Amino acid sequence: MHELLFVYGTLRSRYGIAPARMLRERGELLGTATVPGSIYRIGHYPGFRPEPHPASSGTVHGEVFRLADPAPVLAQLDAYEDAEFTRVLTAVELNGQPVTAWVYRFDAPLPPDSLIESGDFCA
């Protein structure tokens, strides 16, 4: 199973929710990273789509974690992310280097006017 995970929202290292704490305890933060696409505000959390929105930067900012034992961590995160999200492999730029990582893609309908133009949920 692939061991890298790109996170762009409430799972990032600055958040204190239980799933983010679990990720920090069971994964190694490798650094900041970007993926092509756009993110949208879905209530108190963001949702990622791989298609860049014309009004966005076309780049989503986040972090990459290396998971020593990916299966149980990803199973817990899959349950947290719910049915609106699908975990997919995607091309990521980590510290200037291309890698492949899991990312959670938002598959439900987007709320109107929800685009986060900067591509950074924490900005």
matplotlib code that plots the C-alpha trace (Angstrom):
import matplotlib.pyplot as plt

x = [0.0, 1.2, 2.7, 2.3, -0.7, -1.3, -3.6, -5.0, -7.6, -8.4, -5.9, -2.9, -0.5, -1.8, -5.2, -6.0, -8.9, -8.6, -7.9, -5.2, -3.5, -3.7, -2.0, 0.8, 1.3, 1.3, 2.8, 5.9, 5.4, 7.7, 6.9, 4.7, 3.4, 1.1, -1.2, -2.9, -6.6, -8.9, -10.4, -13.9, -15.3, -17.8, -19.0, -16.0, -13.8, -12.5, -13.1, -10.5, -11.2, -8.4, -9.7, -8.3, -11.2, -10.6, -10.9, -8.4, -4.7, -5.0, -2.7, -3.8, -1.5, -1.0, 1.4, 2.6, 2.9, 4.7, 2.7, 4.8, 1.7, -0.7, -3.6, -4.9, -4.3, -6.0, -8.9, -9.5, -9.2, -11.5, -14.2, -13.5, -13.8, -17.2, -18.9, -18.5, -14.8, -12.9, -9.2, -7.2, -3.6, -2.4, 0.8, 2.2, 5.1, 6.9, 9.8, 10.2, 10.2, 7.4, 5.9, 2.7, 0.4, -3.1, -5.4, -9.1, -11.2, -14.6, -17.3, -20.5, -22.1, -20.3, -22.0, -22.4, -19.6, -17.4, -14.2, -11.1, -9.3, -5.8, -5.9, -4.8, -7.4, -5.1, -4.5]
y = [0.0, 3.5, 5.3, 9.0, 11.1, 14.7, 16.7, 20.2, 20.9, 20.0, 17.1, 19.5, 19.7, 23.0, 21.5, 19.8, 17.6, 13.9, 12.6, 15.2, 14.3, 10.6, 11.4, 13.3, 10.4, 7.7, 9.5, 11.5, 15.1, 15.4, 19.0, 21.4, 20.3, 21.3, 19.5, 20.9, 21.6, 23.7, 23.5, 24.6, 25.5, 22.8, 24.1, 24.1, 22.0, 22.1, 19.7, 19.1, 18.7, 17.9, 20.3, 23.8, 26.4, 29.3, 31.8, 30.0, 29.8, 26.2, 25.0, 23.5, 23.9, 21.3, 18.9, 15.3, 12.7, 9.3, 6.5, 3.7, 1.4, 2.9, 0.4, 1.1, 4.8, 5.2, 3.0, 5.4, 8.5, 6.9, 6.6, 10.2, 11.6, 10.0, 9.0, 12.5, 11.9, 9.3, 8.6, 8.7, 8.7, 11.9, 13.7, 15.9, 18.4, 17.9, 20.3, 20.8, 17.0, 15.1, 12.2, 10.3, 10.5, 9.7, 12.7, 12.9, 14.1, 15.7, 14.0, 15.6, 18.7, 21.9, 24.7, 27.9, 30.5, 28.1, 28.4, 29.1, 31.2, 31.0, 27.2, 27.4, 26.5, 27.9, 31.3]
z = [0.0, -0.8, 2.3, 1.4, 2.2, 1.1, 3.4, 2.7, 5.3, 8.9, 8.9, 8.5, 11.4, 12.8, 13.7, 17.0, 16.0, 16.9, 13.4, 12.9, 16.2, 15.2, 11.9, 13.6, 16.1, 13.5, 10.6, 9.8, 8.5, 5.4, 4.6, 2.7, -0.7, -3.6, -6.0, -9.1, -8.6, -6.5, -3.0, -1.8, 1.6, 2.6, 6.0, 8.4, 6.2, 2.6, -0.3, -3.1, -6.8, -9.2, -11.9, -11.5, -11.3, -13.7, -10.8, -8.6, -8.4, -9.8, -7.0, -3.6, -0.7, 2.1, 3.7, 3.1, 5.7, 5.4, 7.1, 8.6, 8.7, 6.1, 6.2, 9.7, 9.5, 6.2, 7.3, 10.2, 8.0, 5.4, 8.1, 9.2, 5.7, 5.1, 1.9, 0.3, -0.2, -2.1, -1.5, -4.8, -5.8, -7.3, -8.4, -5.6, -5.5, -2.2, -1.5, -5.2, -6.0, -7.7, -5.6, -5.6, -2.6, -1.5, -1.3, -0.4, -3.3, -2.6, -4.8, -3.5, -5.1, -4.3, -2.4, -4.5, -4.1, -2.1, -4.0, -1.9, -4.5, -2.9, -2.8, 0.9, 3.5, 6.2, 4.5]

ax = plt.figure().add_subplot(projection="3d")
ax.plot(x, y, z, "-o")
ax.set_aspect("equal")
plt.show()
